[in-house]
Amino acid sequence: MKFETFKVLSDEEIVQIHEASIDILENAGVLIYSKKVLDLLDAKGAVVDYGKKLAKFPRKLVESCFKSVPKTFDLYDRNGNKAMTIGDGIPKCASGHNAIFIIDAETNERRNSTVKDVENFALISDKLEDIDIVGVPVMPQDVTPEASLIYAVKALYENTTKPIFFSTESSAVNAAVIKIMKAVAGKEDISDCPSAISQLSPTSPLFWEEGAVDALVEVSMEGVPLNLLPEPIAGVSAPYSVAGLLTMHNAEVLSGVVISQLVRPGTPVIYGSSWTTYDMKYTNAIIGSPETSILRVAGCQMARYYNMPSHTTAPNSDANAHDEQNAWEKTISNMCAICAENDVVMNSGMFATGLTISLEQLIIDDEINGIIRRLHRGIEVNEKTIGAEVIKRVGPRGNFIIEDHTFEFLRSGEFREVKVSNTKTYDNWIRAGAPTVVENASKKVKEILKEGNDKKLDDKVIEKMNDIIKEFEKGLGK
C-alpha cells in the first residue's frame, strides 16, 4: 500500500475552521474594490455597503457556491491533447514561480532575469520527468515592465508543450494572456481544452484589489481553471497563530469561490495555498519554516472538505544558496505537500524565499520530486512482487542476478534511479572527479540546453502572440 495520507486536523477541527470562516464572511465581510463585482454580489444575495465597498456573504450563499465547484477537471497540453486530470488524487509537480532573480549558471552570481532565462527554464522543464506543469519562473527584467508576464507566458508556450501556470494582479495582463491561450489553441472557446491555470489572489486581510477581482471575473467567464491563492502573513496580515493564519486564509479562499461560481457555476477552481510565516527578529517573511509545512497538510485537508482540488507551494526554502538548509527545507516541505496529496505542488527551481531561481535548482528539485513521489507510492504487495516461487527456486545461497523476475522488475520503476544524486562509493566518486550534486545538475543543464528546442511552435502562432504583446504595449503608450 502507499503511504497513509498525511493529516494534521481532526474532522472536528476542520468544521471549527469552516464555521469561523463563515462567521468572518457573514459578519466582518470582505472589501471589494470593483463596482462590477459589488453589483454582482448585491444581485445574488450578498449584503453590500457601496460606500465602504464592503460585501458580507450569507452562509447559504457561500455554501451553495462551493458545492458547484467541480471536484476534478482536465488540463490540456499546448497541442490540445489531454495532459492530466487535476483532482484525481495524484499530485502534479509544477516548476516556477514568479521570482525576480536568477543564479547565473556561468558566473554563479545572482542577477536580474531575462526572457532568455524563461526560455531556458521552460525548455529544461519540458525535458524533466517529474515536472508536469511549467510555471512562469521569473518576471523578466529586460522587457516592458507592465508586459513582463505576457512575454514570459509567450516564452513558455514557445519552449514546452506541457500545461502552464501563470499569475497576475492586473486584469489587462490577464486578458492578454487569455488571448495568447486562444491563439495557441486556434479557437475562441478554450473552456473545453484549457492549457493553463490562472492564479489570482486577494490581499490580506480580507480585501480584493480591483485588478485581481476583475481578472477573476474574466477567468471565470472564459471557463479557464482558476487557482485562488491568498497569502496572509502570520502576525502581519493574519493572527500570529497557526490556526488563525489558516482561518484567515480559508475565509479569503471562500470569498473567491463565491465570486467565481456566481459568474459561471462550475468554473474549475483550485484551493490554493502558499504559506508564509513571519520572522519577528529579522522582520521578513519565511516560507520554509516547520509551520508552513504543517499548513501544507492542513490546507489540503480544508480543500478536501470542500471537495475542491488543492494547490500548495513546494519544494520551498529560505536558503540563499544550494546548501544543506536548502536541501532539508525543500525535502520537508515537499514531503508534506505530496504525502498530504495536494493536487498541484508548485515552486520547483525556486529558493531564497521565492525571490530566486536557478536552472541547477530546477534539476535538483526534479530529483526531490521523484524521490518523494516514490516514497508516496509505497509498496505494492501481490503474489508477483512477493516472489515466493523465485525465492524457493533459487533457494539457500543462490543468486538472483540472472532470474527472469529480476529482469522483469529491473526497469519497472520498482526502484527509482537517481539522476544527479551520488550513489558511487568514495573511491569511484573520487575517480569521477568528486562532483557535488550541484555540479552534476549543472552538467545536466548544459546537456539539455545543447540539445535545444525540438518542439518549436508554429510561426503563425508566434506572430499572433507578438501582435497581442504589441497591442498591449500600444495601450500603454509604448
Secondary structure, 3 states (H helix, E strand, C coil): CCCCCCCCCCHHHHHHHHHHHHHHHHHCCEEECCHHHHHHHHHCCCEEECCCCEEECCHHHHHHHHCCCCCCEEEECCCCCEEEEECCCCCEEEECCCECEEECCCCCCEEECCHHHHHHHHHHHHHCCCCCEEECCECCCCCCHHHHHHHHHHHHHHHCCCCEEEECCCHHHHHHHHHHHHHHHCCCCCCCCCCEEEEECCECCCEECHHHHHHHHHHHHHCCCEEECCCCEECCCECCCHHHHHHHHHHHHHHHHHHHHHHCCCCCEEECCCCEEEECCCCEEECCCHHHHHHHHHHHHHHHHCCCCEEEECCCCCCCCCCHHHHHHHHHHHHHHHHCCCCEEEEECEECCCCEECHHHHHHHHHHHHHHHHHHHCCCCCHHHHCHHHHHHHCCCCCCCCCHHHHHHHCCCCCCCCCCCCCCCHHHHHHCCCCCHHHHHHHHHHHHHHHCCCCCCCHHHHHHHHHHHHHHHHHCCC
